[in-house]
């Protein structure tokens, strides 16, 4: 179970980025709707929200240890 969890977190996203990257369409509208945009982890909208929630928690944990 632990090995499966590690593979899901590490190998799965890397393989998806390599194997499922779709070539952009000629139309900008179709490209935006069907392909989407790849963001770095630090700039992704969802990651930024999670980082803001997680930052105080790990700061307190590190201060207590």
matplotlib code that plots the C-alpha trace (Angstrom):
import matplotlib.pyplot as plt

x = [0.0, 2.9, 4.6, 1.3, 0.9, 4.5, 4.0, 0.7, 2.3, 5.5, 5.2, 1.7, 1.9, 5.2, 3.8, 0.7, 2.7, 4.9, 2.2, -1.0, 0.3, -2.1, -0.8, -2.3, -5.2, -5.0, -7.9, -7.1, -10.6, -10.5, -7.0, -8.1, -11.2, -9.9, -6.2, -6.0, -2.8, 0.0, 1.1, 4.2, 3.3, 4.1, 1.8, -1.1, -4.3, -5.2, -1.7, -1.5, -4.6, -3.3, 0.1, -1.6, -3.6, -0.6, 2.0, 0.8, 0.3, 3.9, 5.3, 3.6, 4.7, 8.3, 8.3, 7.0, 9.5]
y = [0.0, 2.4, 1.6, 2.3, 5.6, 6.7, 5.7, 7.6, 10.8, 10.6, 8.5, 9.1, 12.9, 12.5, 9.9, 11.9, 14.9, 12.9, 10.7, 12.7, 16.1, 17.1, 19.1, 22.6, 23.2, 26.0, 27.8, 29.7, 29.2, 25.4, 25.3, 27.1, 24.9, 21.5, 21.5, 24.0, 25.6, 24.0, 25.9, 25.4, 24.1, 27.4, 29.4, 27.0, 28.6, 25.5, 25.1, 28.7, 28.3, 25.1, 26.6, 29.5, 27.0, 24.7, 27.4, 28.3, 24.7, 23.6, 26.8, 25.9, 22.3, 23.3, 25.8, 23.2, 20.5]
z = [0.0, 0.8, -2.5, -4.4, -2.6, -3.5, -7.1, -7.4, -6.0, -8.0, -11.1, -12.1, -12.7, -14.6, -16.9, -17.5, -18.5, -20.9, -22.5, -22.5, -23.7, -26.4, -29.4, -29.5, -31.9, -34.5, -32.9, -29.7, -28.4, -28.9, -27.5, -24.3, -23.9, -24.8, -24.0, -21.1, -19.7, -17.8, -14.7, -12.6, -9.1, -7.4, -9.8, -10.1, -8.6, -6.6, -5.3, -4.2, -2.0, -0.5, 0.2, 2.0, 4.1, 4.8, 5.6, 9.1, 10.0, 9.2, 10.7, 14.1, 13.8, 13.2, 16.0, 18.4, 17.5]

ax = plt.figure().add_subplot(projection="3d")
ax.plot(x, y, z, "-o")
ax.set_aspect("equal")
plt.show()
